[in-house]
Amino acid sequence: MEQVNVTGDVGRNSTNCPSIDDFRNQVYSTSYSLITVLGLVGNGFALAVLIRTYRQSSPFHIYMLNLAVSDLLCVMTLPLRVLYYVNKGQWNQGDFLCRISSYALYVNLYCSVYFMAAMSVTRFLAIVFPVQNLRLVTESRARLVCAGIWLFICLSSSPFLMSGQSFDHTTNKTKCFEPPSGKAVNKLVVLNYLSLGIGFILPFLVILICYAGIVRTLLSRKHTARRQRGTASKAIRMIIIVLLTFFISFMPYHVQRTIHLNFLSRTDTTCSERVAMQKYVVVTLCLAAANSCFDPLLYFFSGEGFRSRLSSMRHSVTVNSKRHVARLKPVSGSECGESHQLKDS
């Protein structure tokens, strides 16, 4: 499943078209900076809570933990992209970091899709097949699923490690994250359809089927216990957040990427069409990278006991800090005098 890096300014073969370099550099540098801050704070905080409460582990908890790790690995490479676009398309960080930063973004993108699909299946089994769920969904199986997702996505995204920095003789700059050109476009069009089907459409269909089953089951239950109502509300919140993430981050990027690659293979395009297409690529890739900021909402609003985990962690931190202060609290002068009087008496 080879993804296609279609960032950057395309259409250099048409010298009459205005460049979007200024637009691209400003939007990418601003967006990636904001995503880095929000992603580090949100996912870092969520990861701290999940690790501190690991004794309360569950299959859903394991998926959340892996999703947070994936997001953090991604946002930690975004500052390299910020530097590149702040320097107006000049890459100074070396070939290895160019490959890794491209690779990390797409590994996170597709790991997020598959971890969300796994979480949706887990919630589906818990609601639609509660009895079988106790036997089918276990922590050990969840770990195996996570390992399989990491292995599959890391291997299928490996083509990003094959292409690194390049030197542009037109601008005399070392480039990274630049789009394909020439004969490579036709090959990438075919590979894009493979990644579109396996990396996006397949897991998205799984998610839609699971949500349809969840909604149907919830609507068929006229009388539910209090505990079941809590599970239902978490499921509804999860459906809303995941679908919003797909419709805001994943779907626009994949649709635009497919249109863009087919657009690059055409020879009858106008200058205004090329400029518009380039700007759409910039916007949709920023939206795709922003999925790291939406995932903490998934943990807080639909994670199994995430808010209770947060409360228990906060309580344990408060108790430990009070004990620490009590041990370090100095004895006052009056207390010393009173102790001496007791000894004299």
JOWO-V371411 format. One record per residue. RES is the residue in one small letter. PHI is phi as a letter, one per 20 degrees, with the letter a starting at -180 (none if undefined). PSI is psi in whole degrees, -180 to 180 (999 if undefined). Layout:
RES_PHI_PSI + RES_PHI_PSI
This chain:
m_none_87 + e_e_123 + q_e_170 + v_c_125 + n_e_102 + v_d_35 + t_e_160 + g_o_-175 + d_d_127 + v_d_172 + g_m_28 + r_f_-17 + n_f_-13 + s_d_100 + t_f_-15 + n_e_-19 + c_f_137 + p_f_145 + s_f_146 + i_d_19 + d_g_-44 + d_f_-44 + f_f_-47 + r_f_-49 + n_f_-41 + q_f_-45 + v_f_-47 + y_f_-47 + s_f_-41 + t_f_-48 + s_f_-46 + y_f_-34 + s_f_-45 + l_f_-43 + i_f_-38 + t_f_-48 + v_f_-51 + l_f_-40 + g_f_-42 + l_f_-44 + v_f_-51 + g_f_-51 + n_f_-33 + g_f_-43 + f_f_-45 + a_f_-42 + l_f_-39 + a_f_-43 + v_f_-45 + l_f_-37 + i_f_-43 + r_f_-25 + t_d_31 + y_f_-21 + r_f_-22 + q_e_33 + s_f_148 + s_b_166 + p_g_-42 + f_f_-40 + h_f_-40 + i_f_-41 + y_f_-41 + m_f_-41 + l_f_-45 + n_f_-37 + l_f_-40 + a_f_-40 + v_f_-43 + s_f_-44 + d_f_-41 + l_f_-41 + l_f_-35 + c_f_-53 + v_f_-22 + m_f_-19 + t_e_-13 + l_f_-34 + p_g_-28 + l_f_-38 + r_f_-39 + v_g_-46 + l_g_-40 + y_f_-46 + y_e_-27 + v_f_-35 + n_e_15 + k_l_44 + g_n_26 + q_d_119 + w_e_123 + n_c_7 + q_e_4 + g_n_163 + d_f_-40 + f_f_-47 + l_f_-28 + c_f_-45 + r_f_-45 + i_f_-42 + s_f_-35 + s_f_-44 + y_f_-45 + a_f_-38 + l_f_-43 + y_e_-28 + v_f_-45 + n_f_-42 + l_g_-49 + y_e_-28 + c_f_-41 + s_f_-44 + v_g_-47 + y_f_-35 + f_f_-36 + m_f_-38 + a_f_-43 + a_f_-40 + m_f_-36 + s_f_-41 + v_f_-40 + t_f_-45 + r_f_-37 + f_f_-48 + l_f_-37 + a_f_-31 + i_e_-45 + v_e_-38 + f_c_68 + p_f_-34 + v_f_-49 + q_f_-26 + n_f_-37 + l_f_-31 + r_e_-36 + l_e_-40 + v_e_107 + t_c_165 + e_f_-40 + s_f_-40 + r_f_-36 + a_f_-40 + r_f_-40 + l_f_-40 + v_f_-44 + c_f_-44 + a_f_-41 + g_f_-40 + i_f_-47 + w_g_-46 + l_f_-46 + f_f_-47 + i_f_-41 + c_f_-40 + l_f_-43 + s_f_-21 + s_e_2 + s_g_-24 + p_g_-24 + f_f_-24 + l_f_-11 + m_e_-20 + s_c_128 + g_c_-141 + q_f_158 + s_b_161 + f_d_127 + d_e_111 + h_f_-20 + t_f_-43 + t_d_-7 + n_l_41 + k_c_149 + t_e_125 + k_d_155 + c_b_157 + f_m_26 + e_e_157 + p_f_165 + p_f_162 + s_b_162 + g_m_-143 + k_f_-20 + a_f_-24 + v_f_-44 + n_f_-39 + k_f_-40 + l_f_-27 + v_f_-44 + v_f_-45 + l_f_-32 + n_f_-40 + y_f_-34 + l_f_-47 + s_f_-33 + l_f_-43 + g_f_-47 + i_e_-39 + g_e_-21 + f_c_-57 + i_f_-46 + l_g_-55 + p_f_-31 + f_f_-39 + l_f_-40 + v_f_-44 + i_f_-45 + l_f_-41 + i_f_-43 + c_f_-43 + y_f_-35 + a_f_-42 + g_f_-39 + i_f_-48 + v_f_-42 + r_f_-43 + t_f_-42 + l_f_-38 + l_f_-27 + s_e_-13 + r_e_110 + k_f_-41 + h_c_119 + t_c_150 + a_f_165 + r_f_-41 + r_f_-39 + q_f_-34 + r_f_-36 + g_f_-41 + t_f_-39 + a_f_-42 + s_f_-38 + k_f_-38 + a_f_-42 + i_f_-42 + r_f_-39 + m_f_-43 + i_g_-45 + i_f_-47 + i_f_-44 + v_f_-44 + l_f_-39 + l_f_-41 + t_f_-42 + f_f_-44 + f_f_-25 + i_e_-43 + s_e_-57 + f_f_-47 + m_f_-48 + p_g_-39 + y_f_-47 + h_f_-38 + v_f_-47 + q_f_-37 + r_f_-42 + t_f_-45 + i_f_-41 + h_f_-43 + l_f_-39 + n_f_-33 + f_f_-40 + l_f_-27 + s_e_-7 + r_e_156 + t_d_-2 + d_d_23 + t_e_150 + t_e_168 + c_f_-44 + s_f_-36 + e_f_-41 + r_f_-44 + v_f_-44 + a_f_-42 + m_f_-41 + q_f_-41 + k_f_-37 + y_f_-38 + v_f_-44 + v_f_-48 + v_f_-45 + t_f_-32 + l_f_-36 + c_f_-40 + l_f_-39 + a_f_-42 + a_f_-26 + a_f_-5 + n_g_-25 + s_f_-24 + c_e_-21 + f_e_-26 + d_f_-39 + p_g_-29 + l_f_-36 + l_f_-41 + y_f_-47 + f_f_-41 + f_e_-22 + s_c_-3 + g_f_145 + e_f_105 + g_m_22 + f_f_-42 + r_f_-34 + s_f_-36 + r_f_-42 + l_f_-42 + s_f_-43 + s_f_-37 + m_f_-43 + r_f_-39 + h_f_-43 + s_f_-37 + v_f_-41 + t_f_-44 + v_f_-44 + n_f_-39 + s_f_-38 + k_f_-41 + r_f_-40 + h_f_-42 + v_f_-39 + a_f_-37 + r_f_-33 + l_e_-7 + k_f_124 + p_f_152 + v_e_127 + s_f_166 + g_f_-40 + s_f_-38 + e_f_-38 + c_f_-41 + g_f_-43 + e_f_-39 + s_f_-37 + h_f_-39 + q_f_-40 + l_f_-39 + k_f_-39 + d_f_-38 + s_f_999
